[in-house]
Amino acid sequence: MKNYHAMEIEEIFSYLKGNQNGLSIEEVHKRFEKYGRNELPKQKTKTAFQIFLEQFVDPIVFILFVTAIISCVIGEWIDAFFIFIVILSDAILGAFQEWKAEKSAESLEQMIAETVIVVRDGKKQEIKKEEITIGDLLYLESGVKVGADVRLIEANHLTCDEAFLTGESIASNKITNALPTNTHLSERENMCYAGSTILSGRGMGIVTEIGVTTEIGKIAHHVLTKESTKSPLVIRMEKFTKQIGYLVIFVALLLTVVLYFGGYAPKEIFFVVVALSISAIPEGLPVSLTIALSIAANKMAKRNVIVKKLNAVESLGSCTVIATDKTGTLTLNQQTAKLIILPDEQEFEVTGIGYHGNGKINPDITTDTQNLILNGVLNNEATLTIQNKSWEHTGDSIDIAFLSLGYKADMIKSSQEKSIIARIPYESENKYSAVFYEDGKKVKVTMKGSLETILDHCTKQTCNQKEVTLEKEKQIALHEKLARLGYRMIALSEKSIGKKDNYDESDLTNMSYLGMVAFIDPLRDDAKAALEECKQAGIKVIMMTGDHPLTAFSIGKELGMVENENQLATGTDIEKKSGLPDKEFDDYIQSIQIFSRVTPMQKLKIIESYKRSGHYIAVTGDGVNDAPALKSASIGIAMGSGTDVSKETSSMIITDDKFSSIVAGIEEGRVAYDNIRKVIYLLISCGVGELLFFILSILFQLPMPLIAIQLLFLNLVTDGIQDVALAFEGKEKDIMKRKPRNPKENIFNRSLIQEVLLSGITIGISVFLLWGYLIRILHMDEIFARSYILMFMVFLQNIHAFNCRSEHQSVFQLSLRKNPWIVFGVLGALGIQILVTECSLTSQLLKITPLPIDDIIQLFFMALPLLFILELYKFLNRRNV
């Protein structure tokens, strides 16, 4: 791609074969054929039905589906009906989560003007944006959205909002001069980019790029072609369900063969295999996980974190690195005056941060200080007013900050008494603005701008209301000192002139330097504590910003992120290192804490480097320029004040823009993961118990203990209610002092496998012994015996639900006030079981019968050994640790 910003205007016309009268209609049609239309790439979307069908491509669903079909064939309609209900509810739930129309490209498309004005055949004409082609002359004026990337050939007081692309909120003042080849994208003042908005002035540009080759087109292409990273939970659960599915298929086939050669009839074999499959498959797992994640998402929402995709809940808890923007996330994004420095080096500290008039100036201000502030308020085009106890503002950030300073110095009223008679607006080439105003019988002119520019117009400086010889070198040294501290300095000067008809640039000579004001975008009050919490949690935080390196370094140092400048890299540094082998490049990236002046594509390189190194990286963003990074990140976090595109390409949104809210989200994510483990622990250990119960019954030639519909009821209803209650568990004390989990870590680590096996074996053997006693010793009727077994298993689930509240702490140490839902869940499961047993309709459907109250109480006490066995295991575990 050509560096159009580095080319002279004549050179561009020659290269693009354009001219000052614009393209001819004939030439336009030729270029349509050569370059195509000015359209962003379109995305391919799946239909809701396609997404729904994809939910059935799963081994567990396949097993249940086949089971339901065979149940229909042999006339077991009730079993088939309930199995189909399970399959369909899981499929609808999964499809609903996945079915989200990707609107990112649509939002990008909407950022470009629908119609534009071009010059063709020497005449201005309005055309649709799709009809823009390379070499067209695009007319630009205040309020217009730019339709393509253009190199400016005319710029009359032209300013442009490019925050969506550069990430910088300060308006870009446009020029037509050629710039150095290595000029950063955010500093190419002779270019306007598709999607940006003209704020003021007029101009003309020659179109250099259209469609997918524009800067916004590159972003759209990346957003559409880059696949989102799967969350650790999704990866783990996909692996787990496949393992369960294949295991069930293997056991079912093996059992079929064994039973067939053991002389069992085909129908009997089928009933046994179906029951065994249902006992082994955690049918309630998808629903339980979705509910657990939804509860966590609701908790996050209360802490200003809105989750768009449920799997992102747990993902945030897995992150090992956070790549955060500076402006608006770590800082307030409100320029604030902090210091006033007079020519004689007197310093005045300004208190109060943000766009309001509350604050003081210390020590008490002098007449020279008042005069400087007055000039800053007069030479101003912003507004800052208080309406119904709320401060409202419009205009440039530095101008608003000067008005805030004016309120603190009580100079607003004085400024309103002055009559402004002429203005010279700020232009990028000049780097200053000027205002002429009447001061009694004379006219004064005030200049405001960069120190270098102001000093070039000065021969004197004002000290103690007297004009003395300018000490230029001393002022420059002061400026450099403050710049290294991250301040942005604005200098002011003034001069008295006689009244006349016209005032212009020729009056801006022999002025008197008044001093400068140092501004900074202040830190959010909770940012430092939030970074310290990340450090304790083992999470690395890096800064990626489009801001100036000195400003970024100063903020980073104040936050404790950096100690020396070797930990800072610019976009230029990244480009220089890009040619290194991956390992060397990754090592370099790992050594950097702050990345400044980075482009969207450079952000991608940083993210991919961290991902190659095995990190799970969360990335924040608020602009269109952040969309590729948000899409490529392990988890994308958009700011509530950000663009629609950033919100749509992210997994979650921080509504208050605070970094501390991200940390709150991480905490809730870790709590969610802990609770998901508890839910899975209860579900799988009960499933293992049921499976062992069935296998032992077959081995000892006992009747089939539970039929399909009873197992489904047990797994989905009584067990399901208690699973949901576990999802409400609060955080454990060390939640933010643990190191981040390895994203590739199995949910079933060694400790959870041991606990599942111990509890599952205890449940399985307990139920088998009771079943054997009822059938072989008491010779009880099977329907009556199954009623006892079902009630006994509900009691075991009740006890185990309390045990699952913590993998390490004793049940007796866990306060019920931390999670009262567990009590409701346990009582609810028990109440439903008693209700369906006593109700004639449901008892007939489940093929069970009511039990005497004395026997129910006896079954409860028979279930208690499970509690003592698991408490003993926890005690021994704690002692070993």
N, C-alpha and C positions, 0 to 999 in steps of 0.2 A: 504494500500500500504506500502511495506517495505521501511525503510529508508536506501537505498543502500549506500548513501554517508557516513553513520555512520558505515558501515561494513568493516572489514578487507578483503583483497583480497581472502584469503583462505576461509573465511566464505561465501563470495559471490559464489565462485566456488561450494562450498558444497550445498548452498541453491538452486542455479539454476541448479545443476547437470551438470556442465560444466567442461572442463579441458583445459590445456594449448595447446593441439593439436586441439582444436575446436570440434564441433559436428560431428558425423558420418552422412552420407547421410540417413541411416535408421532412426536415431534419429530425423533428421530434418523433415522427413515425418510424424513421430509420433507427433511432436510438431505443424506441420501445422494443424493436426486434432484437437489438444487440444486448441491452441491459435488463429488459423485462420491466415489470411494474414496480412502483414504489410501495411494496407491501411487506409486512412482517411475516415470518413463517407461521403457518397454521399448525395447530396441534391435532393429533389423532386421539379421539376420545372413545372409550368403550361405552356401549349402551348399558343401561341398568340390568337388562336381561343377561348380557354377556357376563357382567360382574356376578350376577346371581348364580349362573351356571358354574362359574369358576369355583364357587364354594364347595362343590361336590367332588372336586379333584383332591381327595384326601383319603388315605387308607382307612381311617376310622369311620368316616361317612360311608365309604364303600361297603364296609362290613355291616354296618347298621342297615344300609339300603338292601343288601342281599338278604339279610335276616328278615326284614319286613316283607319282602317279596315272597320268601318261602313260607312265612307265617300266613300270608294270604292264600297261598296254594293249598295248604293243609287245613284251612278253615279257622285259624286262630286270628279272627278279625280284630278283636280288642287289642291283643298284643301288637299286631301290625299297625293299628291306628295310633297307638301311643308312640311306637318307634318312629313312624312318619312325622308325628308332631314334633318329636325331638330333632329329627333331621331338618325339617322345614324351619323351625324356630332358630336353630343355629345358623342355617344358611341365610335367612332374612337378616339376622343380627349382623353377621359378617358382611353381607352385601351393603347393608345400611352404613356401616363404618367406612367401607371402601368407596362407596358411591358419592364422590364429591367432584363436581364438575371443575376441572382445572381452568381457572379464569385468568391465570397470570398473563398469557399472551393477549387475551382480550383487553386487559387493563393497559398493557403496554401499547396496544393498537390505539386505545382511546386517548393516550397521552399525546398523540400526533394530531395536528389540526385536521378537521374534516375537509375544509377547503383552504386554498392559499391563493395569494396574488403573485403572478409571475409576469415577466416582461417577455413577450414573443413578437417578433416582427415589429419591434419598436413600440408596442402598445402594451399597457397593463391589462391583464385579464384574469378573472377568477376561474380556477380549475379545481377539480377534486384532487386530494393529496396523492391518490394512486397514479395520477397522470404526470407527476413530477418526474423529470429524467435528468441524467447527468448533463451538466452544462447549462441548465436552466438558470435564469436570473430570478431570485426569490426576493420579493419586496417584504420588508420587515417594519413593523411599527408597534407602538405600545399596545399591549394586550393580546398580541398575536402569538399563537403557538407555532413553533418552527416545524416545517413539514419534512425536512431532510437535512443532512449535514451540509453546511455551506461555509465557504471561505469568504469573509467580508471584503467587499470592494468599496463600500461606502458605509460610514458610521457617524451619525450626527447625534451626539449625547446619548448613544445607544447603551443601555444596560440590559442584562439578561439574567434570569434566574435559572441556574444550572445545578441547583442543589440535588435534584433527582439523580444526576449523573456523577457529580464530583463529591457530594456529601458535605459541601461547604455552604452554609446558609447566607454568606455575604454575596451580594449581587456582583456579577462579573461586568466590569466596564469595558466596552468593546473598542477596538482600534482596527486600523487596516494595514499597519506596517507588518512586514515579514518578521518572524521570530526565529531564534536559534533552533536548529533541528531537534536538539534534546529537550525542548520545552515540555514540561509535564502537561498532561491533558487538562488539569484544572487551571493551568496558567496560560492556555492558548487563547489569548484575548482577541485574536483576529478570526476566530471560528465561532459558529453557532451550531448547536447539535439538535437533531430531530428530537422533539419532545420537550425542549426547553421553552421558556416563556419570555417574551420581550416585556421588560418592565417600564422602560421609558425610551424616548428618542425615536429615530428612524434610521433605516439602513437598507443596504442591498447586498446580497450575497450570491455567489455562483455555486450551484449545487455540485458537490464533490462525491457524495455517496448517497445511495438510495437503498431502501429495503433492508435486506439482511446484512449488508456491508456497513450500514450506519452503526454508530456506537450503541444505540438502543436496539438495533437489529441483532448485533452480536450477543447482547444480553438475552434477547428473546430466544435466539437459537440455542443458547446454552440452557436456558430454563426448560425448553421443550425437549432437548435431547439428553439431558443429564438425568439419570435415574436417581430417585431418592434413596438414601441409605436406609436399610432395614434396621429397625430398632433391635437392641439385644434381646428383648423379651420375645419379639416375633421370631427371631432366629432360633432362640432356645425352644419355644413352644412348637415350632414347625418340626424341629429335630425330635422333640419328645413325642409328639403325636405320631410321627412316622414310626418311631421305635415301638411305641405301644401297639400301633396298628399291625406292624409286621409280626410282632410277638404273638398277638392274638390270633392272627392267621395261621402261624406255625403251630401254636398249641391246639387250635381248633382242628387242623388237619391231622395232627398226631393223635388227638383224642378220638377223632372219627375212625381212624384206622384201628386203634386199640379196641374201641367199643364194638366195631363191626366184627372183628375176629373174636371178640368175647361173646358173640351170640346175641347182641342187642338188635332189636328191630329198627329199621331206618327212622321211623317216626320218633322212637325213644331217643335215638342218637341225636336227631335234630333238636329235640327239646333240651337235651343236656348241653349241646354245643351252643345253642342260642343263649341259654341261661348263663353259661360260662363266659361267653363273649360280652354279654351285658354287664356281668359282675366285674369283668376286667377293664371295660372301657369307661373312662370317667365322662359320662354323657353330660354331666352338669358343668364340666370345666369351662367350656367357652362362655356360657352364660355367667358363671361365677366370676371369671376373669374380667368380663366386660363390666359387671356390676362393681367389682373391686376397683377397677380403673376409673369408672365413672364417679365413684365416691371420692377417690383421690383427686380427680379433676375438679370436683366441686369444692374441695378444700383449697385447691390451688387458686380457684377463681376468687375465693374470699381473701386471698393474699396477692391479688392483682396479676395473676398468671392465668391467661385464658388458653386452654388446650384445644387445638383444632383436631388433632388426631390422637385418639385415646392411647395408642402405644407410646406416644411421646411422653406420657406421664412418667413411666418408669425410665425412659431414655435419659431424661434430664438427671435423674439420680445416678446414672452410669457414667456421666461425662468426666473425663480426666483433664480436659483443657477447656477454658472459656476464652474465646477471642472476642473482645468487646470493643465497640466504638468508644470514642472519648466524649464527643460533644452530645450533650443531652442525656447520656447514660451515667457516666462518671461525673460529668459536670452539668450545670443547670441550662446551658445554652442561652445564657443571658449575660452579655458583656456588662461588666461592672467596674466603675472607677474605683481603684484601690489607693493610688498615690497621686498627689499633685507635686510636681517638682518645679520650683521657680529657678530663674537663671543663676541666682546666687547660691544654689544647692539647698535652699530651704525645702524641707519635705513636710507634707501634710497627709496624714492617714485618713482615709474615708471608710466609715463603717456602713454596714447594711449591704446586703447582696440582692441582686435581681432588679427587675423593672418596676421599681416603686420609689416613693420619695422619703422612705423611712431610713434614718441614719444620721450620723454626725460627722463633722470634720475636726480632727485633732492635730495640733493644738488649734486654738481659736484662729480663724482666718484673718489675714491681713487685707489691706486695700488692694494690693497687687493680686492676691489670690481671688478676691471678689471680681476683679476686672477680667482675669483669665476665664473664670467660670461664665461670666456674663457674655464674653465673646463666643464661648462654646455653645451657649444656649441660643444666641442670636443667629449664628452661622449653622442653621439647623433646619431640616425639612421633615422631622418626625413629630409625632404627637404622643404625649403621656398625660393622661387625665385620670382623676378618680371619680368613679360613678357608682353610687350605692355601696360605698366602702370597698369597691373593687377597682384596682388600677388597670386601665385599658391603654393599649399602645399600638401604634402603627409606625412603619418606616424602617430606616436603616438601624442596625443594632447599636452602632457607635453613637448615632444621633440620639437614640432613646436613652443610652447611658449618660450622655451629657445633660439631657433633661432631668434625669434622676438626680444627677449631681447638683443641678440648679435648684431643685426642691430642697435638697439637704442644706444648701448654702443660703436658702431663702432669697434666690435671685430671679425667680420666675416673674414676680410682679415687676421688678425693675426692667426686665427684658421686654415686657409687654408695653412699657411706656416709650420704647424706642420705635421709630418709624423706619422700616426698611424701604430703601428706594431702588436698589438694584442687587442682582445676584449673579455670580458666576458659578454654575453647577460643577460638581465634581466630575472630572473626566480622567480616565485611566492614564492617558498620556501625560497629563499635568500633575496628577497626584495631589490635588488640593481643591478646595472650594473657597469662595469669597463672598462676603456680604457687605454692601454699603448701606449705612444707616445714619439718620440725623441724630446728632447729639447736641442739643441746644442750637446754637447758631452755626455750628460747624458740622461737617460730614466726616465720619470715621469709616475706615475700611478694615475688616478683620479677615484674616486667612486662617484656615484650618487644614492640616494635612500631614504628610510624612515629615519627619524632622529634617531630612536632607533637603527636601523641596522648600520648606519654610525658611531654613537658614540661608538658602541661596537667594532669597528675596529680602534678607535682613542685613543691616549694617550696624544695628544697635540692639541693646537689650534693656528691658525695664527692670530696675531694682529700686525698691522703696520709692515708687512713683516717679523716679527720675530715669531718663534715658542715658545709658553709658555705652562705652565701646563693647561690641559683641565679642564674647569669648567662645568662638565657634568650636575649637578643639575640645574644650571642657564639656560643652553640651553634647558633642558626639560621643565622648567617653562615657558620660552619664547614660546616654541612650544604649550603648553597647552593653553596659553593666546590667541594665534592667532587661534588655532583650534576652540575655543569657538566663535570666530568672523566669522567662516565659511570658513577660508582659508584652502587650501590644501598645505602642506609644503613639499618641496624637499630639502634635505641636501646634501652637497658636502664635499669631503675631498681629500687630495693629499699626495704624498710622492715621493721622488727621490730614484731611485734604480740604481744599476749598470747594464751595458749591459750584456746580456746572451742569450742563445739559446731559452729557453722556459720561458714563463711568465704564472702564474696561480694564484689560490686563495691564495696560500701560501705567495704571495707577499703583500697581503692586511692586514698587521699588522703594529702597531705603526704609524698609519697615523696621519696627522694633519687636524683638523676640520677647514673648510673655512667659514662656515656659511650656511644660508638657504634662499631659495626664496619662498615667499608666493604667491600662485596662486589663482585666483578666476574666475569663469565663470560669466562675468559681466552682469548686468541688461541691457535689451534693453532700449534705452533712452526714449521711449514712454510708458513703462510699468506702471510706477507709476501714471502718469496722467490718463491712461486708467482704472486703478483700482479705482481711485478717482471718475471717471465718473460713474462707476458701482455702487459705494456707493450712489451717488446722485440719481441714477435711481432705488435704492431700491433692487439691485441685490447682493446677497452674493457670494463672490468668495472664493473657497477653493483650496488648492494645494494638488495634489496626485502625488507623485514622488517615484522613486526607489532609490533616492539618500540618502546620509548619513543624519541622523537627524540634526546634528549640521549645516551642509551646508544648508539644507532646512530651518531651523529656522533662520539662519542669513539672507538669502534672504528674507524670510517672514517678518522679522523685518524691513529690509531696505525698503520694500514695504509698511509698515504700516499694514500688515495683522495680526500680532500677537504682544502681549505685554509681555507675559510670556510663559514659557515652558509648562504650563498646557494646552495650546491651540495646542500642538503638540502630535501626537500619532504615534507609529510605527506599522508595521504589526503584531508584537508580541502582542502589546497592543490590537489590534483588535481581535486577536484570543482569548485572555483571556476574552474579553467582549462578545464574540459571544454566550456564553451560557445564557446570560441574557434574560429575557422576552423582546419581541419586543419594548414595550414602554420605558423600561429602556435603552435598547441598542440604540434606536433612539435618546433619550435625550442626551446620551453620545456622539453620532456622531455629533449632532447639536452643541455641545460645542467645537468641534475641528475645527481648521482652516487649519492645515497642517498635512497631512498623509505621512509619509516617510517609505521607505523600505516595500511598500505594493505590494503584489502579484496580478496577474490578478483576482483571485477569491475573494480576500479581497476588491479590487476595486468594484466588483459587490455588495458585502454586503453593502458598503457605498452608492452606487447608489440606491439600493433597499430601504435602510433606508430612504433616502431623498424622494423617490417616495411615500413610505408609509405615510410620514408626509405631503403629499399633495403638494410637490414641483414639478416644471417642471425643470428638471436638464439638462444642456448642458455639455457634457464631451469632452475634447480634447484628442487626441492621435496620435501617429505616428508609432507605432510598431505593430507587430503581437500580442504582449502581451496586447495591448490595444483593440483588436478586440471585445472581449466579452463586455467590458465596453462601447464601441461605439455603439454596437448593443442594449444593455440594456438601454442606456441612453434615456431620452425623446428626445434628439437630439444629434447625434454624429458628432463631428467636427474633421476632419483629417487635418494633416499638409501637405503642398505641398511637403515637403521633405521626407514625410513618405513612408511606404511600400504600395504596391498595395492593400494588404489585408485591411489595415486601411482605405484606401480611399474608397474601395468598400463596407465596412460595415458602412460607415458614411453617413450622409445626406448632408453634405457640406464639402468643402475643403478650407482651408486658404492658398492661394498661397505663401504668404510671411512669413508664420509661426509666425506672430506677434499677440500678445494678443490684441493690439489696433485694429486690423482688425476684431476681434470677436466683439468688442464693436461697431465698425462701422456697422457690420452686424446686431447687435441688434437694432441700431438706424433705419436702413433701414427696419428691420422687423416690428418695431412699426409704421413706416410711411406706410408700406404696409397694415397693419391691419386697420389703419385709413382710407386709400383709399378704402379698400374693403368694409368698412362700408358705405362709401360715394356712392360706386357703388350699393350696396344692397339697400341703402336708396332711390336712384333714381328709381331703378327697381321695388322695392316692392310698393313704394308709388304710382307709375304710375299704377301698377297692381291693387292696392286697388281702385284707381280712376276708372279704367275700370270696375272692378267688381261691384262697387256701381252704376255706370252708367247703367249697364245691369239690375241689380236688380230693380232699380227705373223705368226703361223703361218697364219692365215686370209688375210691380205693377200698373203702370199707363196705361197699355195696349197700349203702343206705339209699333211701328214696331221694329224688331230686329235692333239695331243701326249700328253695324258693322259685316261684315261676317268674317269667319275664316281666309281667306287669307289676309284681311286688318289688322286684329289683329296681325297676324304673322309678317307682314311687319312692323307694328308699333313697336312691341316688339323687333324684331331682328335687324332691319336696323336702323331706325331713333333713337330709344332709345339706341341701341347697340353702335352706333358711339359715343354718348355722354358719355356712361358708360366708354368706353376706354379712353376718354379724362380726365375723373376724376381720372383714375389710375395714371396720370402723376403729380398729386398734390404734392407739396413739403412738407417738414416737418413743423409742427407747433412749436412755440417757446419753449413750455414746454415739448417737446417729450421725453427728457432724464432726466426730473425731476419728472415724474410721477412714482408712484409705479407700479411694474409689475401687469398685469391683472391676475386675477384668471383664470387658464387654463380651469376651468369648467364654467366660466362666459358665459352667452348667448350673441350672437351677438346682439340680440334684447333685450337690457336692457330697463329700464323704459323710459329713455329720448328718445331713438330711436323709441320706440313704439308710444310715444306721437307725435313725429314729423311725423312719417309715417301716423298715423291716421289723423292728422290735414291736411297735404298736400294731402293725398288720398281723404279725404272727400271733401276738397275744389275743387280738380280736378273733382271728380265724379259729384258733384252738378253743377259745372260750365258747364260741357259738357252736362249733362242731361237737364239743363234749355235751352241751345242753341238748342238741339235736339227737345225738346218739342215745342219751338218757331218756328222752321223751319217746323215741321210736322203739328202741330195743328193750329198755327196762320197764317203762310204763305202758308200752304198746298203745300209745296215743294215736288217735285219728290224725291223718296228715294235715287236714285243714286246720284242726285245733292246734296241732304242734307248730305249724307255720305261723299262726297268730302269736304264739309265745316267742318264736324266733324273731319275728318282725319287731315286737315290743322290746325284746332284749337288745336287739341291734340299735334301736333308737336310743336306749339308755347308754349303750357303749359310745354312740356318737356324741351324746350329751356330755359325757365325762371327758371324751377326747377333745371336744371343742374347747373346753376350759384349759386342757393341757396344751393345746396348739397356740395359745395366746403368746407363749414365749418358748423358744427352743432351749433356753438356759435357766431362766428364773422359775422358782417354784410357783405353783398355782396359788399357794397360800400367801405369797408375797405380792401378788398382783392385785391392785385395788380395782374393785368393780366400778368405781366412780370414773376410772379412766375410759372404760368402755361399757356403759350400762346396756348397750345393744346385745352384748353376749348373753345376758340374762334373758332378755326378750326373745332372742333367737332360740335358746335352749328350751325355754318354756313354750315357745310357739311350736317348735318341732314336736315336743311331747304332747301338747294340746291337740295338734292336728292328728297325730297318730291315734290318740284316744277317741277323738271325734269320728274319724273314718271307721274305727272299729265298732263304735256304738251305733253309727248310722246304718240302717239296713241296706240302703241303696249302694253306698260306697263299700260296705263290707262284702256285699255280693259281688261287686265289680272286682274287688281285690282278692276275693275268695278267702276271707278271714272271718273270725267270729269274736264276739266280746269276751273279755277275760274277767275273772273275779278280782276285786280290788286288792285282796290279800296276796294273790299271785303276782299282781303288778308291783306291789311294794317289795316282794321277795326278789323279783327280777332286778330291781334297782340295786339292792344290796349285793346281788350276784355279780353286778357289773363293776363294783367298786375296786376289786383287785387291779383292774387296768390302771386306775389312778395311782395306786401305791407302787406298781412296777415302774411306771414312767417317772414318778417322783424319785425313786431310788436311782434310776438311770441318770437323771439330771444331777442329783447329789454327787454321785461318783464322778461324773463329768466335770463338775465345778471343782471338786477336790483335786482331780488330776491336773487341771489348768493351773 
